[in-house]
Amino acid sequence: ARMAPTPTCVLLTRGVSPGFAAAQRTEDDGGAPLSASAASAEHEKLVDKLRLHAGRIVEIDADDKHPDCVFVEDCVVALPSRGFFACNPHSTRRGEVAAVVGAAMGVSWPDVGPMFLRGLASEREGERIEGGDVLYVSGGRDTAHHYLVGVGNRSNAAGADALRTALRKCAVAAGALYEPMEESTLFLVHEVDLSGTGWLHLKSALTWAPHVGFVASDPRCPVLERALACLDGCEATEANRMRDPPVLVPRDAANVLSLPNNAVFAHPSAAEAVRARGAERGVKVVECEQPELARADGALTCCAVVLDPDFRWGPNY
């Protein structure tokens, strides 16, 4: 059998805050207070599993002033060709961003080069965006890269526009976008209205993985329906499977974490369905459960940012 390629991706993770008991929650489950030690033990297990699929893991120190800091995804969004975007999350979480941006800035690959900060959402301009609302979907010949942004709850249209600006700068800097090209051949940012859906973040309701397609808990989920409406007319491919029916999983398990080399981390209750969809395409499913983090609305994608040097605008840049 051919050896799997050695992973080159770098993952950013962050420790669980000693103050985790005060983490934000959409609903109180009536149980015991949140436990930082239980959450920390779960998180370490996740990081150990992730280590097998990453070239390197950068573990950012926990911050005792920020109970939600383990949810590192809300601070930055990876862009093609080693770019990244700094988010502007909810006011209670704004102080988490600097350490994550600093960690991303410090990532570099020999013979390839460093990560570049290509844009940021500005508080002064009222641009609100959290990474948990940003879902990447690979495109086709019409548009190479799609970014779905959930707006109306933790992120807004101005935040989605800040991401558009960063993608434009990133594409120009990489030499991928130049006059008289239409930028839509490279990327589109689609706003998915979350209002009235009851979901905290877009990726609580809906995720996507290459060769698997969309993962959701209900074929009539309004978030899924609105996301598909945004992509109406965009090219479906072997890799994005955007016209295939979604992989249906339990309500608390729609969040899967996709890593390079076809690894997909999924909740145990979702693993079988994801495996059934992706097996013939070489998708490897890794089961992972974080019950304590889930009580604070934490899912798998929340706890890692994937920086992949092979995620590029196109084959030549």
Backbone hydrogen bonds, N-H to C=O, Kabsch-Sander energy under -0.5 kcal/mol:
donor,donor_aa,acceptor,acceptor_aa,energy
10,V,307,L,-2.9
11,L,56,R,-2.3
12,L,305,V,-2.4
13,T,11,L,-0.5
13,T,58,V,-2.5
15,G,60,I,-2.2
20,F,17,S,-2.0
22,A,19,G,-2.3
23,A,20,F,-2.6
29,D,27,E,-0.6
36,A,34,L,-0.6
39,A,35,S,-2.3
40,S,36,A,-2.4
41,A,37,S,-2.1
42,E,38,A,-2.1
43,H,39,A,-2.5
44,E,40,S,-2.4
45,K,41,A,-1.6
46,L,42,E,-2.2
47,V,43,H,-2.7
48,D,44,E,-2.2
49,K,45,K,-2.0
50,L,46,L,-2.7
51,R,47,V,-2.2
52,L,48,D,-0.6
52,L,49,K,-0.8
53,H,50,L,-2.4
54,A,51,R,-1.0
55,G,9,C,-2.5
56,R,9,C,-1.4
58,V,11,L,-3.1
59,E,57,I,-0.7
60,I,13,T,-3.2
60,I,58,V,-0.8
64,D,62,A,-0.5
66,H,63,D,-1.7
69,C,66,H,-2.0
71,F,68,D,-2.3
72,V,70,V,-2.2
73,E,302,C,-2.4
74,D,71,F,-1.3
75,C,72,V,-1.8
76,V,72,V,-0.6
77,V,85,F,-2.1
79,L,83,G,-2.9
81,S,311,F,-2.4
82,R,311,F,-0.6
83,G,79,L,-0.9
83,G,80,P,-0.7
84,F,116,F,-1.8
85,F,77,V,-2.4
86,A,119,G,-2.4
87,C,75,C,-3.0
87,C,85,F,-0.6
88,N,129,I,-1.2
93,R,90,H,-2.8
94,R,90,H,-0.6
94,R,91,S,-0.7
96,E,93,R,-2.0
97,V,94,R,-1.4
100,V,96,E,-1.0
101,V,97,V,-2.7
102,G,98,A,-2.6
103,A,99,A,-1.9
104,A,100,V,-2.4
105,M,101,V,-2.6
106,G,102,G,-1.2
107,V,104,A,-1.6
109,W,113,G,-2.1
112,V,109,W,-1.8
113,G,109,W,-2.6
115,M,107,V,-2.1
116,F,82,R,-2.7
118,R,84,F,-3.0
118,R,116,F,-0.7
119,G,84,F,-0.6
121,A,86,A,-2.4
126,G,123,E,-1.6
127,E,122,S,-2.7
128,R,126,G,-0.9
129,I,88,N,-1.7
129,I,127,E,-0.5
131,G,74,D,-0.5
133,D,130,E,-2.3
134,V,131,G,-1.7
135,L,133,D,-0.6
135,L,148,L,-2.9
136,Y,134,V,-0.5
137,V,146,H,-2.7
139,G,144,A,-2.8
140,G,143,T,-1.4
144,A,185,T,-1.6
145,H,186,L,-1.5
146,H,137,V,-2.5
147,Y,188,L,-2.5
148,L,135,L,-3.2
149,V,190,H,-3.2
150,G,133,D,-2.6
150,G,148,L,-0.5
151,V,149,V,-0.5
151,V,192,V,-2.6
152,G,155,S,-2.5
153,N,155,S,-0.6
154,R,200,L,-0.5
156,N,128,R,-2.8
160,A,156,N,-2.0
161,D,157,A,-2.1
162,A,158,A,-1.8
163,L,159,G,-1.7
164,R,160,A,-1.9
165,T,161,D,-2.3
166,A,162,A,-2.1
167,L,163,L,-2.5
168,R,164,R,-2.3
169,K,165,T,-2.4
170,C,166,A,-2.6
171,A,167,L,-2.5
172,V,168,R,-2.3
173,A,169,K,-2.6
174,A,170,C,-1.7
175,G,172,V,-1.4
176,A,171,A,-2.3
177,L,171,A,-1.4
181,M,178,Y,-2.4
183,E,181,M,-0.5
185,T,182,E,-1.9
186,L,183,E,-1.8
187,F,183,E,-2.6
188,L,145,H,-1.7
190,H,147,Y,-2.9
190,H,188,L,-0.6
192,V,149,V,-3.1
192,V,190,H,-0.6
193,D,191,E,-0.6
194,L,151,V,-3.3
194,L,192,V,-0.5
195,S,151,V,-0.5
197,T,194,L,-2.1
203,K,132,G,-2.4
204,S,201,H,-1.3
205,A,201,H,-0.8
205,A,202,L,-1.1
206,L,202,L,-1.9
207,T,215,V,-1.9
209,A,213,G,-1.6
211,H,239,A,-3.3
212,V,209,A,-1.9
213,G,209,A,-3.0
215,V,207,T,-2.9
216,A,247,V,-2.3
217,S,205,A,-0.5
221,C,218,D,-2.1
225,E,221,C,-2.6
226,R,222,P,-2.6
227,A,223,V,-2.3
228,L,224,L,-2.8
229,A,225,E,-1.9
230,C,226,R,-1.8
231,L,227,A,-1.5
232,D,229,A,-1.0
234,C,231,L,-2.6
241,R,237,T,-2.3
244,D,241,R,-1.3
247,V,214,F,-3.1
248,L,246,P,-0.6
249,V,216,A,-2.0
253,A,250,P,-2.3
254,A,251,R,-0.6
256,V,254,A,-0.8
257,L,265,F,-2.2
258,S,256,V,-0.6
259,L,263,A,-3.1
263,A,259,L,-0.9
263,A,260,P,-0.7
264,V,284,K,-3.0
265,F,257,L,-3.1
266,A,286,V,-2.7
270,A,267,H,-2.3
271,A,267,H,-1.4
272,E,268,P,-0.6
274,V,270,A,-2.2
275,R,271,A,-2.8
276,A,272,E,-2.5
277,R,273,A,-1.6
278,G,274,V,-2.4
279,A,275,R,-2.4
281,R,278,G,-1.6
282,G,279,A,-2.0
283,V,278,G,-2.1
284,K,262,N,-2.9
285,V,283,V,-0.5
286,V,264,V,-2.7
287,E,285,V,-0.5
288,C,266,A,-2.3
294,A,290,Q,-2.5
295,R,291,P,-1.1
295,R,292,E,-0.5
296,A,292,E,-0.5
296,A,293,L,-1.3
297,D,294,A,-1.9
298,G,293,L,-2.2
303,C,299,A,-0.6
303,C,300,L,-1.2
304,A,301,T,-1.4
305,V,12,L,-1.8
307,L,10,V,-2.9
307,L,305,V,-0.6
308,D,306,V,-0.6
311,F,308,D,-1.9
312,R,310,D,-1.0
317,Y,314,G,-1.0
